[in-house]
Amino acid sequence: MSGFCFAIWETVSERVSENALLHLPKLTDEVIFLRPLDAEDTADHLAGEDEEMAKWVSGGRSTPATVEAFIRNNQESWRSGGPRRAFGVFDCASNRLAGFIEVNLTRLVGPNQVNVSYGVFPRWRRQGVALRAINLMDEYLRRATEARQMVLRIAPANTASIKLAEKAGFTFCGLFDEPEGRMARYVRNI
């Protein structure tokens, strides 16, 4: 691990410990790192959201209050050992928030399958950040859970995410009617 990214992680680990969150493995590939979001990330998270993210991920434009609530709810899930494991995706070179990735351990599609969702801010798109985040989430799930497959549920019109799923080695399982509407389902073994 590069010295700079390691130093960032040590700072993150101290803050995570102070907040009494669960012990987290070091999740980095030396280009990006994952850590739980905190209140200091609210402005960057809000600034990073664009129309694409609002359409495909957020279900509409976020506000400072909705981003703060999202972060608080995720922190509480970490503290209590709840089902949602949400991480900010950060660039190691700049320590800037590039997006997020989360897993919902109770939204099981099938036995040992978990739902994963992600969003990458415009400045960081088409640079491999989402693929790296998915691979680090895979590492986290392998180390910390009993999940054996990641599931991506993607709106069929979201061609960028479909291309990413295929590039990341996910297998197309078909189109399914979900509460959010018709979704393409992709699965990858952990």
C-alpha positions in Angstrom: 0.0 0.0 0.0 1.3 3.4 -0.8 2.5 5.5 2.1 0.0 8.3 1.4 -3.0 6.0 1.2 -1.9 4.1 4.3 -1.7 7.4 6.2 -5.2 8.3 5.1 -6.4 4.9 6.2 -4.8 5.3 9.6 -6.6 8.6 10.1 -9.9 7.0 9.0 -9.4 4.0 11.3 -8.9 6.4 14.3 -12.1 8.3 13.4 -14.0 5.1 12.9 -12.8 3.7 16.3 -13.7 7.0 18.0 -17.3 6.6 16.6 -17.5 3.1 18.0 -18.2 1.6 14.5 -17.5 -2.0 13.7 -13.9 -3.0 13.0 -13.3 -2.7 9.3 -10.7 -4.4 7.2 -8.3 -2.1 5.2 -10.1 -1.7 1.9 -7.9 -0.2 -0.7 -6.2 -1.1 -4.0 -3.8 1.9 -3.7 -5.9 3.9 -6.2 -9.1 4.1 -4.2 -10.1 3.3 -0.7 -13.5 2.6 1.0 -14.6 3.9 4.4 -17.9 4.7 6.0 -19.2 8.1 5.2 -19.3 10.7 8.0 -20.9 14.1 8.5 -17.9 15.8 7.1 -18.6 14.1 3.7 -22.1 15.7 3.4 -21.2 18.7 1.2 -18.9 16.6 -1.1 -21.6 13.9 -1.5 -24.3 16.5 -2.3 -22.0 18.4 -4.7 -21.1 15.1 -6.5 -24.7 14.1 -7.3 -25.8 14.9 -10.9 -28.9 14.2 -12.9 -27.7 10.7 -13.8 -27.1 9.8 -10.2 -30.4 11.3 -9.1 -32.2 9.3 -11.8 -30.5 5.9 -11.4 -29.5 5.8 -7.7 -31.1 8.5 -5.5 -34.6 8.4 -6.8 -34.5 12.2 -7.2 -32.3 15.1 -6.3 -30.9 15.0 -2.8 -30.9 17.9 -0.3 -28.5 18.6 2.5 -31.1 17.1 4.9 -31.5 13.8 2.9 -27.8 13.3 2.5 -27.3 14.0 6.2 -30.1 11.5 7.0 -28.5 8.9 4.6 -25.1 9.2 6.3 -26.6 9.1 9.9 -28.7 6.0 9.0 -25.6 4.3 7.6 -23.5 5.2 10.6 -26.2 3.7 12.9 -26.3 0.6 10.8 -22.5 0.2 11.2 -22.7 0.9 15.0 -25.5 -1.5 15.6 -24.3 -4.3 13.2 -27.4 -3.5 11.1 -27.8 -4.8 7.5 -26.6 -1.8 5.5 -22.9 -1.5 4.9 -22.3 1.8 3.0 -18.9 3.1 2.1 -17.7 6.3 0.6 -15.3 5.7 -2.4 -12.3 7.9 -2.0 -9.4 8.6 -4.4 -6.1 7.7 -2.6 -4.1 10.5 -4.4 -6.3 13.4 -3.4 -8.4 11.9 -0.5 -11.5 13.2 -2.4 -14.9 11.6 -2.3 -15.5 10.0 -5.7 -18.8 8.2 -5.0 -20.3 5.5 -2.8 -21.0 1.8 -2.7 -23.3 -0.1 -0.4 -24.5 -3.6 0.3 -27.8 -4.5 1.9 -27.3 -7.8 3.8 -31.1 -8.3 4.2 -32.2 -7.5 0.7 -31.5 -11.1 -0.4 -32.4 -12.0 -3.9 -31.6 -15.7 -3.2 -29.7 -17.7 -0.6 -26.3 -16.1 0.2 -27.0 -13.4 -2.4 -26.7 -9.7 -1.4 -27.8 -6.6 -3.2 -25.0 -4.1 -4.1 -25.6 -0.6 -5.4 -23.1 2.2 -6.2 -22.8 5.6 -7.6 -19.7 7.4 -9.0 -19.6 11.2 -9.3 -19.2 12.7 -12.8 -15.5 13.8 -12.4 -14.5 10.2 -11.6 -16.6 8.3 -14.2 -15.0 6.2 -17.0 -11.8 5.9 -15.0 -12.4 2.4 -13.5 -13.5 3.7 -10.1 -16.8 1.8 -10.0 -15.1 -1.4 -11.1 -12.4 -0.9 -8.4 -15.1 -0.2 -5.8 -17.0 -3.4 -6.7 -13.8 -5.4 -6.4 -13.1 -3.9 -3.0 -16.8 -4.6 -1.9 -16.2 -8.2 -3.1 -13.1 -8.4 -0.8 -15.1 -6.9 2.1 -18.0 -9.4 1.7 -15.6 -12.3 1.4 -13.8 -11.4 4.7 -16.7 -10.1 6.8 -20.0 -11.9 5.7 -21.3 -15.2 4.6 -22.5 -13.8 1.3 -21.4 -15.8 -1.7 -22.9 -13.8 -4.6 -23.3 -10.1 -5.3 -26.4 -9.0 -7.2 -26.7 -5.8 -9.2 -30.3 -4.8 -10.1 -30.1 -2.3 -12.9 -32.7 -0.4 -14.9 -32.5 -1.7 -18.4 -32.1 1.9 -19.8 -28.9 2.4 -17.6 -26.5 1.2 -20.3 -23.4 2.5 -18.5 -24.1 0.3 -15.5 -25.0 -2.7 -17.6 -21.7 -2.4 -19.5 -19.9 -2.1 -16.1 -21.7 -5.3 -14.8 -20.5 -7.2 -17.9 -17.0 -5.8 -17.6 -16.9 -6.7 -13.9 -17.7 -10.4 -14.6 -21.3 -10.4 -13.6 -23.7 -12.8 -15.4 -27.0 -11.6 -16.7 -29.9 -13.5 -15.1 -32.8 -11.9 -16.9 -35.3 -9.1 -16.4 -37.4 -9.1 -13.2 -40.3 -7.0 -12.0 -39.1 -5.3 -8.8 -40.8 -2.8 -6.5 -38.8 -0.1 -8.3 -40.0 -1.4 -11.7 -38.5 -3.8 -14.3 -34.8 -4.4 -13.6 -32.0 -6.4 -15.2 -30.4 -8.7 -12.7 -26.7 -9.5 -12.8 -24.9 -11.9 -10.4 -21.2 -12.5 -9.6 -19.7 -15.0 -7.3 -17.7 -13.7 -4.4 
